[in-house]
Amino acid sequence: MCGIVGYVGAQSALDVVIAGLKRLEYRGYDSAGVAVLADGSLAAVKKAGKLVNLEKELVGHPLPGGSTGLGHTRWATHGGPTDVNAHPHLDNSGRVAVVHNGIIENFAALRAELAERGHRLGSETDTEVVAHLLAEQFSDMGAGASGAVGAGAAGAGGLAEAMRRVCRRLEGAFTLVAVHADEPDVVVGARRNSPLVVGVGEGENFLASDVAAFIAHTRSAIELGQDQVVELRRDGVSVTNFDGSPASVRAYHVDWDASAAEKGGYDYFMLKEIAEQPKAVADTLLGRIDANGSLTLDEVRIPASVLREVDKVVIVACGTAYHAGMIAKLAIEHWTRIPCETELASEFRYRDPILDQRTLVIAISQSGETMDTLMALRHAREQGAKVLAVCNTNGSTIPRESDAVLYTHAGPEVAVASTKAFLTQLVACYLVALYLGQVRGTKWGDEIESVIRELSDIAAAVDTVLETMEPVRELARSLADKNTVLFLGRHVGYPVALEGALKLKELAYMHAEGFAAGELKHGPIALIEQDLPVVVVVPSPRGRSVLHDKIVSNIQEIRARGARTIVIAEEGDQAVVPYADHLIRIPATPTLLQPLVATVPLQVFACELATARGNEVDQPRNLAKSVTVE
């Protein structure tokens, strides 16, 4: 979850690192810190709270100028968000600095060993043990400024070799970046089950947990694989495996620029990303039909013959992506007639799921680094299942370890509460469902083309919704003093209700629950009281009139008990008008595609309500964008 930046080059390391941390603060904002190498010494400053606290601290305690450094924004795991627990962590000599993302599971045993050897550890973190272990290994090898062993040579020595030796002792998931005062022009990183990417510049190189950190300087990047150590110098990058053998890596070009990661005049990244959804939806659809009129995905390494034998689909995801998966299940079963399950990735492998060579697992993750989803993916592959990833981040772990991938091409999403990622994940899942239908022959080519045309019209429909949101904002402001909001939906509207409730929890810190409307009389109706806001997502009266009639009855039932009904219904639906205290209109769409327009008002509603309550929209408390620990 934490944001990490490392730099070596000719620029001011402090300036580069701070700018990079600002782009990564969405990954964690419990504390922040920086370290710079200058004149043969190491200087560090760190501070609890958001990055602005660190910047204020640097005014009073400026760091010396230097062109090698690292920085960190933290989402706390081991130890509370305090100055002492903030990264970077140093050894007792103050010559080594380390930043870390992930969890080192055997840190307690390592800490006890270090204490026995006389090391003094002052924090509650698992990270600090790495700084001390690195210092020990570096010293034991006799490496230093005057005699670094084979500096720059892969596997030879110095800080990189010390890192390899330490990593071979560590258990868990981690990204580590370190500097040593005795190697003033070197930054070393290590990766296991946690994101780390290299930015390749001219006379300078970068390390970060996300390309956003260095996109203002270079769009050339290198993927780091599992259990690899990278050594950065001004003039080059070398990558080895933990055992010291040369590692194979893949270079790639980032297809967006620094402006895409800026607010662009909006007060919040979330507002910008909500407004970007029409373009994001269109970009996800771009280039999906080949010259023969067939649907194509980004990378499919699963033979069509294998897909034709699939007898079960399992979708694994977390949070917002899980809600996308619930809708995808309906589309897959409707268009392919294959049984489909949607599972919380965090629970998946612990229940001993039944998987085999005829199972297709679809892993959905915006970042491609979601640890629960990654571990579910690995478990599925161990059981012989094929895995298809739906992801927004090129070169991330989940796509690399999958048999196929469909990228959403949504561009960077900085706000912690997901918006455009959700819509583009939905579009991508519809494409996967249609692709399976195409391969298996359950959908004719003209049927697939018809659905693609309908999906292509969605961008304009979302635009229409966005142009009519001022009444929704006014409604949200009027509810700022409420403590609870309930959400109801049926069929595809039920996951939309869950997503609306999640957004309100994340941003407004309110009690919010989503229910399947048919379950109302089985318990939840007991929650209804006078003036309680209840948002109801109404299905189209055209395609599923029975469901429509039933949910209108639900609206009447809760209104009779005093609820304040907020009804989301398509244009032309007059049956809901007498029972809606507040009516939010959305364009008419095919039933399965309705979530693409019905979700948008709920995003705007949550954002505005959070603002009215004085909450931080882009960085809600206790959360981080990417969950890279289990």
VOTI-131566 format. One record per residue (C-alpha): residue in three letters; z, y negated, x. Coordinates in steps of 0.2 Angstrom, whole numbers. Each point is the difference from the previous one (the first is absolute). Layout:
NODE  resn      z      y      x
NODE   ALA      Z      Y      X
...
***
This chain:
NODE  resn      z      y      x
NODE   MET      0      0      0
NODE   CYS      4    -12     14
NODE   GLY    -13    -12      7
NODE   ILE     -3      2     19
NODE   VAL    -11    -11     12
NODE   GLY     -3      2     18
NODE   TYR    -11    -11     12
NODE   VAL     -6     -1     17
NODE   GLY    -13    -13      6
NODE   ALA     -2    -18      5
NODE   GLN      7     -9    -15
NODE   SER     18     -4     -4
NODE   ALA      7     17     -5
NODE   LEU     13     -9    -11
NODE   ASP    -13     -9    -10
NODE   VAL    -11     15     -3
NODE   VAL     15     11     -5
NODE   ILE      8    -12    -12
NODE   ALA    -17     -3     -8
NODE   GLY     -2     19     -2
NODE   LEU     17      2     -7
NODE   LYS     -3    -13    -13
NODE   ARG    -15     11     -6
NODE   LEU     11     15      0
NODE   GLU     16     -6     -8
NODE   TYR     -5      9    -16
NODE   ARG      4     16      9
NODE   GLY     19     -5      2
NODE   TYR     10    -16      0
NODE   ASP     18      5      3
NODE   SER     -1     -7     18
NODE   ALA    -12     -4     13
NODE   GLY      0     -2     19
NODE   VAL    -11     -3     15
NODE   ALA      0      4     19
NODE   VAL    -10     -8     14
NODE   LEU     -3      5     18
NODE   ALA     -1    -15     12
NODE   ASP      4     -3     18
NODE   GLY      6     18      3
NODE   SER     13     -1    -14
NODE   LEU      1      5    -18
NODE   ALA      6    -12    -14
NODE   ALA      3      4    -18
NODE   VAL      6     -9    -16
NODE   LYS      3      9    -16
NODE   LYS      8     -6    -17
NODE   ALA      5      8    -17
NODE   GLY    -10     -6    -15
NODE   LYS    -18     -5     -2
NODE   LEU    -11     -5     14
NODE   VAL      3    -19     -3
NODE   ASN     18      4      6
NODE   LEU     -7      6     16
NODE   GLU    -11    -15      2
NODE   LYS     15    -12     -2
NODE   GLU     10     10     13
NODE   LEU    -15     -2     12
NODE   VAL      1    -19     -2
NODE   GLY     18      1      7
NODE   HIS     -3     14     12
NODE   PRO    -18     -1      6
NODE   LEU     -7     14     10
NODE   PRO     -9     -3     17
NODE   GLY    -19      0      0
NODE   GLY     -8     17      3
NODE   SER    -15     10     -4
NODE   THR      7     17     -4
NODE   GLY     12      3    -15
NODE   LEU      4      9    -16
NODE   GLY      8     -4    -17
NODE   HIS      6      8    -15
NODE   THR      4     -3    -19
NODE   ARG     13     13     -6
NODE   TRP      3     10    -16
NODE   ALA     17      7      3
NODE   THR      3     18      1
NODE   HIS     14      4     13
NODE   GLY     12    -14     -1
NODE   GLY      1    -15    -11
NODE   PRO    -11    -16      2
NODE   THR     10     -9     13
NODE   ASP     -4     -9     16
NODE   VAL      7     14     11
NODE   ASN    -11     13     -9
NODE   ALA    -15    -11      0
NODE   HIS    -14      6     12
NODE   PRO     -5     -1     15
NODE   HIS     14     11      7
NODE   LEU      3     -2     19
NODE   ASP      8     12     13
NODE   ASN     16     -5      9
NODE   SER     -9     -8     14
NODE   GLY    -11    -10    -11
NODE   ARG    -16      6      8
NODE   VAL     -7     10    -15
NODE   ALA     -3     -6    -17
NODE   VAL     -6     12    -14
NODE   VAL     -5     -3    -19
NODE   HIS     -1     15    -12
NODE   ASN     -7      5    -17
NODE   GLY      6     16     -8
NODE   ILE     16     11      2
NODE   ILE      5     10     16
NODE   GLU      9     15     -8
NODE   ASN      9      6     16
NODE   PHE      6    -17      5
NODE   ALA     19      5     -2
NODE   ALA     -1     14     13
NODE   LEU    -10    -12     11
NODE   ARG     12    -14     -2
NODE   ALA     15     12      4
NODE   GLU     -9      5     16
NODE   LEU     -3    -18      6
NODE   ALA     18     -4     -4
NODE   GLU      6     14     12
NODE   ARG    -11     -7     13
NODE   GLY      8    -17     -1
NODE   HIS    -13     -9    -11
NODE   ARG      7    -13    -11
NODE   LEU     -8     -1    -17
NODE   GLY      4    -15    -11
NODE   SER    -10      3    -16
NODE   GLU      0     12    -15
NODE   THR    -18      4      2
NODE   ASP    -10     15      6
NODE   THR    -12    -11      9
NODE   GLU     12     -6     14
NODE   VAL      1     18      7
NODE   VAL    -18     -1      5
NODE   ALA      2    -16     10
NODE   HIS     14      9     10
NODE   LEU    -10     16      2
NODE   LEU    -15    -10      6
NODE   ALA     10     -9     13
NODE   GLU      7     17      6
NODE   GLN    -17      8      1
NODE   PHE     -8    -15      9
NODE   SER     14     -1     12
NODE   ASP      0     19      4
NODE   MET    -19     -1      4
NODE   GLY      3    -14     12
NODE   ALA    -12    -11     -9
NODE   GLY      0    -18      1
NODE   ALA     -9    -16      4
NODE   SER     -1      4     19
NODE   GLY     -5     18     -3
NODE   ALA     -6      5    -18
NODE   VAL     -7     17      2
NODE   GLY    -19     -1     -3
NODE   ALA      1    -15    -10
NODE   GLY    -14      0    -13
NODE   ALA     -5     18      2
NODE   ALA      2     11    -15
NODE   GLY     14     12      2
NODE   ALA      5     -6     18
NODE   GLY     17     -9     -2
NODE   GLY      9    -16     -4
NODE   LEU      6     -5    -17
NODE   ALA    -14     10     -9
NODE   GLU      6     16      9
NODE   ALA     18     -5     -4
NODE   MET     -5     -2    -19
NODE   ARG     -9     17      0
NODE   ARG     16      9      7
NODE   VAL     11     -9    -12
NODE   CYS    -11      4    -15
NODE   ARG      0     18      4
NODE   ARG     19      0     -3
NODE   LEU     -1    -10    -17
NODE   GLU      0      8    -17
NODE   GLY     -6     -9    -16
NODE   ALA    -13    -13     -4
NODE   PHE     -2    -15     11
NODE   THR    -11    -13      7
NODE   LEU      7     -7     16
NODE   VAL     -6    -15     11
NODE   ALA      9     -5     16
NODE   VAL     -1    -11     15
NODE   HIS      9      0     17
NODE   ALA      3    -15     11
NODE   ASP     -6     11     15
NODE   GLU    -17      1     -8
NODE   PRO     -3    -17     -6
NODE   ASP    -18      2     -5
NODE   VAL      2     16    -10
NODE   VAL      4      4    -18
NODE   VAL      2     18     -5
NODE   GLY      0      8    -17
NODE   ALA      3     17     -8
NODE   ARG     -4      7    -17
NODE   ARG      6     15    -10
NODE   ASN     -2      0    -19
NODE   SER      1    -19     -1
NODE   PRO    -14    -13      1
NODE   LEU     -6     -8     17
NODE   VAL    -17     -8      4
NODE   VAL     -7     -7     15
NODE   GLY    -10    -17      0
NODE   VAL    -12     -1     14
NODE   GLY     -4    -18      6
NODE   GLU     -8     -8     15
NODE   GLY     13     -1     14
NODE   GLU     13      3    -13
NODE   ASN      6     15    -10
NODE   PHE     11      2    -15
NODE   LEU     11     13     -9
NODE   ALA      6     -1    -18
NODE   SER      5     10    -15
NODE   ASP    -14     -8    -10
NODE   VAL    -17     -8      6
NODE   ALA      5    -16    -10
NODE   ALA     11     -5     15
NODE   PHE    -14     -2     12
NODE   ILE    -15     -3    -11
NODE   ALA      0    -19      5
NODE   HIS     -4      6     18
NODE   THR    -11     15     -2
NODE   ARG     -8     12    -13
NODE   SER     -2     14     13
NODE   ALA     13     13     -3
NODE   ILE      5     18      6
NODE   GLU      8     13    -10
NODE   LEU     15      9      8
NODE   GLY      2     18     -4
NODE   GLN     16     10     -3
NODE   ASP     11      2     15
NODE   GLN     -9    -12     11
NODE   VAL      6    -13     13
NODE   VAL    -10    -16      3
NODE   GLU      1    -11     16
NODE   LEU     -7    -18     -2
NODE   ARG     -5    -11     14
NODE   ARG    -10    -16      0
NODE   ASP    -16      9      6
NODE   GLY      2     16     -9
NODE   VAL      8     13    -11
NODE   SER      4     18      4
NODE   VAL      6     13    -12
NODE   THR      8     17      3
NODE   ASN      9     14    -10
NODE   PHE     18      2      2
NODE   ASP     -3     14     13
NODE   GLY    -10    -13     11
NODE   SER    -17      8     -4
NODE   PRO    -14    -13     -4
NODE   ALA     -2     -3    -18
NODE   SER    -15     -2    -11
NODE   VAL      0    -16    -10
NODE   ARG    -12     -8    -13
NODE   ALA     -5    -19      1
NODE   TYR     -5     -9    -16
NODE   HIS     -4    -17     -6
NODE   VAL     11     -9    -13
NODE   ASP    -11     -6    -14
NODE   TRP     10    -15     -5
NODE   ASP      6    -16      9
NODE   ALA     16    -10      2
NODE   SER     -4    -11    -16
NODE   ALA      2     16    -11
NODE   ALA     18      1      6
NODE   GLU      4    -18     -4
NODE   LYS      6     -7    -17
NODE   GLY    -16    -11     -3
NODE   GLY      9    -14     -9
NODE   TYR     11     12    -11
NODE   ASP     18     -2     -1
NODE   TYR      3     19      3
NODE   PHE    -11     14      7
NODE   MET      3      9    -16
NODE   LEU     -8    -14    -10
NODE   LYS    -15      1     12
NODE   GLU     -1     19     -1
NODE   ILE      0      0    -19
NODE   ALA    -14    -13      0
NODE   GLU    -10     11     13
NODE   GLN      0     15    -12
NODE   PRO    -17     -3     -7
NODE   LYS     -8      0     17
NODE   ALA     11     14      6
NODE   VAL     -6     11    -15
NODE   ALA    -18     -4      4
NODE   ASP      2      4     19
NODE   THR      8     17     -4
NODE   LEU    -16      4    -10
NODE   LEU    -12     -7     12
NODE   GLY    -13     12      8
NODE   ARG      7     15    -10
NODE   ILE    -18      6     -6
NODE   ASP    -12      6     13
NODE   ALA    -19     -1      0
NODE   ASN     -1     16    -11
NODE   GLY     11     -7    -13
NODE   SER     15     11      5
NODE   LEU     18     -6      2
NODE   THR      7      0     17
NODE   LEU     17     -2      8
NODE   ASP      4     -7     17
NODE   GLU      4     16     10
NODE   VAL     -1     17     -8
NODE   ARG      3     15     12
NODE   ILE      2     12    -14
NODE   PRO    -16     10     -5
NODE   ALA     -6     -1    -17
NODE   SER      2     19     -2
NODE   VAL     18     -2      3
NODE   LEU      2    -14    -13
NODE   ARG     -9     11    -12
NODE   GLU     14     14      2
NODE   VAL     14    -12     -3
NODE   ASP     11      6    -14
NODE   LYS     14    -13      1
NODE   VAL      2    -18      5
NODE   VAL     17     -7      6
NODE   ILE      2    -19      2
NODE   VAL     14     -5     12
NODE   ALA      6    -19      1
NODE   CYS     15    -11     -1
NODE   GLY      4    -16    -10
NODE   THR    -15    -10     -6
NODE   ALA    -12     13      8
NODE   TYR      9     14    -11
NODE   HIS     -4    -10    -16
NODE   ALA    -18     -1      6
NODE   GLY      1     19      2
NODE   MET      6      2    -18
NODE   ILE    -15     -8     -6
NODE   ALA    -12      9     12
NODE   LYS      7     16     -7
NODE   LEU     -7     -4    -18
NODE   ALA    -17     -5      7
NODE   ILE     -1     16     11
NODE   GLU      4     11    -14
NODE   HIS    -11     -9    -12
NODE   TRP    -15      0     11
NODE   THR      1     16     10
NODE   ARG     11     11    -11
NODE   ILE     10      5     15
NODE   PRO     19      1     -3
NODE   CYS      9    -14      9
NODE   GLU     18     -4      5
NODE   THR      7    -17      6
NODE   GLU     15      2     11
NODE   LEU     12    -12      9
NODE   ALA     -4      3     18
NODE   SER     19     -2      5
NODE   GLU      4     16    -11
NODE   PHE    -16     10      3
NODE   ARG      3     11     14
NODE   TYR     19      3     -4
NODE   ARG     -4      9    -16
NODE   ASP    -11     14      8
NODE   PRO    -16     -5     -9
NODE   ILE    -13     13     -3
NODE   LEU    -16     -4     10
NODE   ASP    -14     10      8
NODE   GLN    -18     -2      6
NODE   ARG     -6     -4    -17
NODE   THR     12    -15     -2
NODE   LEU     -6    -17      3
NODE   VAL     14    -13      4
NODE   ILE     -4    -18     -2
NODE   ALA     11    -11     10
NODE   ILE      1    -19     -5
NODE   SER      7    -13     12
NODE   GLN     -4    -18      2
NODE   SER      6      0     18
NODE   GLY     -5     17      5
NODE   GLU     17      2      9
NODE   THR     12      4    -15
NODE   MET     11     13      7
NODE   ASP      4      9    -15
NODE   THR    -19      2     -4
NODE   LEU     -4      4     17
NODE   MET     13     15      1
NODE   ALA     -6      6    -17
NODE   LEU    -18      0      7
NODE   ARG      5     10     15
NODE   HIS      9     12    -11
NODE   ALA    -15      2    -11
NODE   ARG    -12      4     15
NODE   GLU     13     12      7
NODE   GLN     -2     10    -17
NODE   GLY    -19      0      2
NODE   ALA     -4    -14    -12
NODE   LYS    -14    -13      3
NODE   VAL      6    -18      0
NODE   LEU    -10    -16     -6
NODE   ALA      8    -17      4
NODE   VAL     -1    -16    -10
NODE   CYS      5    -14     12
NODE   ASN     -3    -18      4
NODE   THR      3      0     19
NODE   ASN    -14      6     12
NODE   GLY      6     11     14
NODE   SER     18      3     -7
NODE   THR      8     17      1
NODE   ILE     -2      7    -18
NODE   PRO    -20     -2      1
NODE   ARG      0      7     17
NODE   GLU      9     16     -5
NODE   SER     -9      3    -16
NODE   ASP    -16     10     -3
NODE   ALA     -8    -15     -9
NODE   VAL      3    -18     -3
NODE   LEU     -5    -14    -13
NODE   TYR      5    -17      7
NODE   THR      4    -13    -13
NODE   HIS     -7    -15     10
NODE   ALA     12    -11     -8
NODE   GLY      4    -11     16
NODE   PRO     18     -3      6
NODE   GLU     13      0    -13
NODE   VAL     15    -10      7
NODE   ALA     12     -2    -16
NODE   VAL     12     14     -1
NODE   ALA     -3      3    -18
NODE   SER    -17      8     -2
NODE   THR    -13     -7    -11
NODE   LYS    -18      1      6
NODE   ALA      4     17      9
NODE   PHE      5      7    -17
NODE   LEU    -17     -5     -8
NODE   THR    -10      6     14
NODE   GLN      9     16      1
NODE   LEU     -4      3    -18
NODE   VAL    -18     -4      3
NODE   ALA      0     12     15
NODE   CYS      8     14    -10
NODE   TYR    -13     -3    -14
NODE   LEU    -14      2     14
NODE   VAL      9     16      6
NODE   ALA      0      7    -17
NODE   LEU    -18     -4     -3
NODE   TYR     -5      8     17
NODE   LEU      9     16     -4
NODE   GLY     -9      0    -17
NODE   GLN    -16     -3      9
NODE   VAL      3     14     13
NODE   ARG      6     13    -13
NODE   GLY    -14     -5    -13
NODE   THR     12     -5    -14
NODE   LYS     -8    -18      0
NODE   TRP    -18     -3     -1
NODE   GLY     -7    -13     12
NODE   ASP     -4    -12    -15
NODE   GLU     18      2     -6
NODE   ILE      7     -5     17
NODE   GLU    -12    -15      1
NODE   SER      6     -6    -17
NODE   VAL     18      1      6
NODE   ILE     -4     -9     16
NODE   ARG     -8    -14    -10
NODE   GLU     15     -1    -11
NODE   LEU     11     -1     16
NODE   SER    -12    -14      7
NODE   ASP      4    -10    -16
NODE   ILE     19      1      3
NODE   ALA     -1    -14     14
NODE   ALA     -6    -12    -13
NODE   ALA     13      6    -13
NODE   VAL     14     -3     13
NODE   ASP     -6    -17      3
NODE   THR      0     -4    -19
NODE   VAL     18      6      0
NODE   LEU      5    -11     14
NODE   GLU     -7    -15     -8
NODE   THR     11      2    -16
NODE   MET     17      3      9
NODE   GLU      9    -17     -3
NODE   PRO      8      6    -17
NODE   VAL      6     15     10
NODE   ARG      8    -11     13
NODE   GLU      8    -11    -13
NODE   LEU      7     16     -9
NODE   ALA      7      6     17
NODE   ARG      9    -17      3
NODE   SER      8      1    -17
NODE   LEU      7     17      4
NODE   ALA      8     -4     17
NODE   ASP     18      1     -7
NODE   LYS     -3     18     -7
NODE   ASN      8     15      8
NODE   THR    -11     14     -7
NODE   VAL    -18      2     -4
NODE   LEU     -7     17     -7
NODE   PHE    -18      6      1
NODE   LEU     -9     12    -11
NODE   GLY    -17      9      1
NODE   ARG    -10     15     -5
NODE   HIS    -13     10      9
NODE   VAL     -7    -11     15
NODE   GLY     12    -13     -7
NODE   TYR     15      9      5
NODE   PRO     -3     -1     19
NODE   VAL     -4    -18     -3
NODE   ALA     17     -3     -8
NODE   LEU      9      9     15
NODE   GLU    -10    -12     12
NODE   GLY      5    -15    -10
NODE   ALA     18      5      0
NODE   LEU     -1      3     19
NODE   LYS     -7    -17      3
NODE   LEU     14     -8     -9
NODE   LYS     13     10      9
NODE   GLU     -7     -4     17
NODE   LEU     -2    -18     -3
NODE   ALA     11     -7    -14
NODE   TYR     15     12      5
NODE   MET      1      4    -19
NODE   HIS      4     16     -9
NODE   ALA    -17      6     -6
NODE   GLU     -6     17     -6
NODE   GLY    -16      7     -5
NODE   PHE     -1     13    -14
NODE   ALA    -13     11     -8
NODE   ALA      0     -7    -17
NODE   GLY      0     17     -9
NODE   GLU     17      3      8
NODE   LEU      7    -16     -7
NODE   LYS      9      9    -14
NODE   HIS      7     13     12
NODE   GLY     12    -11      7
NODE   PRO     -6    -17      7
NODE   ILE      0     -8    -17
NODE   ALA     19     -1      2
NODE   LEU     -3    -14     13
NODE   ILE     -8    -11    -13
NODE   GLU     10    -15     -5
NODE   GLN     -3    -18     -7
NODE   ASP    -12    -10     10
NODE   LEU     -3     13     14
NODE   PRO    -17     -2      7
NODE   VAL    -11     15     -1
NODE   VAL    -18      0      7
NODE   VAL    -11     12     -9
NODE   VAL    -17      6      8
NODE   VAL    -11      4    -15
NODE   PRO    -15     12      1
NODE   SER    -17     -5     -6
NODE   PRO     -2      3    -19
NODE   ARG    -18      6      4
NODE   GLY      2     15     10
NODE   ARG     17      8     -4
NODE   SER      4     -7    -17
NODE   VAL     14     12     -3
NODE   LEU      9     -5     15
NODE   HIS     -3    -18     -5
NODE   ASP      7      2    -17
NODE   LYS     16      9      7
NODE   ILE      4    -14     12
NODE   VAL     -2    -13    -13
NODE   SER     13     10    -10
NODE   ASN     11     -1     16
NODE   ILE     -2    -18      1
NODE   GLN      6     -2    -18
NODE   GLU     15     12      3
NODE   ILE      6    -11     15
NODE   ARG     -3    -16     -9
NODE   ALA     10      5    -15
NODE   ARG     14      2     12
NODE   GLY     -1    -17      7
NODE   ALA    -11      2     15
NODE   ARG    -11    -14      6
NODE   THR    -17      8      1
NODE   ILE    -12     -5     14
NODE   VAL    -16      9     -4
NODE   ILE    -15      3     11
NODE   ALA    -15      5    -10
NODE   GLU    -19     -1      2
NODE   GLU    -10    -14     -8
NODE   GLY     -4      4    -18
NODE   ASP     15     10     -4
NODE   GLN      7     -8    -15
NODE   ALA     12     14     -6
NODE   VAL     13     -6     13
NODE   VAL      0    -18     -5
NODE   PRO     14      1    -13
NODE   TYR     12      9     11
NODE   ALA     -2    -10     17
NODE   ASP     11    -14      4
NODE   HIS    -11     -3     15
NODE   LEU    -17      6      1
NODE   ILE     -9      2     16
NODE   ARG    -19      3     -2
NODE   ILE    -10     11     13
NODE   PRO    -19      4      0
NODE   ALA     -5     16     -9
NODE   THR     -4     13     12
NODE   PRO     -2     19      0
NODE   THR     16      9     -3
NODE   LEU      2      7     18
NODE   LEU     -4    -16      8
NODE   GLN     12    -11    -11
NODE   PRO     14      0     14
NODE   LEU    -11    -10     11
NODE   VAL      2    -15    -12
NODE   ALA     16      4     -9
NODE   THR     10      0     17
NODE   VAL     -5    -18      5
NODE   PRO     10     -9    -13
NODE   LEU     16     10      5
NODE   GLN     -3     -5     18
NODE   VAL     -1    -18     -4
NODE   PHE     15      1    -12
NODE   ALA     11      8     14
NODE   CYS     -6    -13     13
NODE   GLU      4    -15    -11
NODE   LEU     17      7     -7
NODE   ALA      5      3     18
NODE   THR     -5    -18      5
NODE   ALA     10     -6    -15
NODE   ARG     15      9      5
NODE   GLY     -1     -8     18
NODE   ASN     -4     17      8
NODE   GLU    -11      3     16
NODE   VAL    -16      6     -7
NODE   ASP     -9      7     16
NODE   GLN     16      7      8
NODE   PRO     11      7    -14
NODE   ARG     18      5      6
NODE   ASN      3     17      8
NODE   LEU    -19      5      0
NODE   ALA    -14      1     13
NODE   LYS    -19      3     -3
NODE   SER     -2     16      9
NODE   VAL     13     14     -1
NODE   THR     -2      9     16
NODE   VAL     16     10      0
NODE   GLU      6     14    -12
***
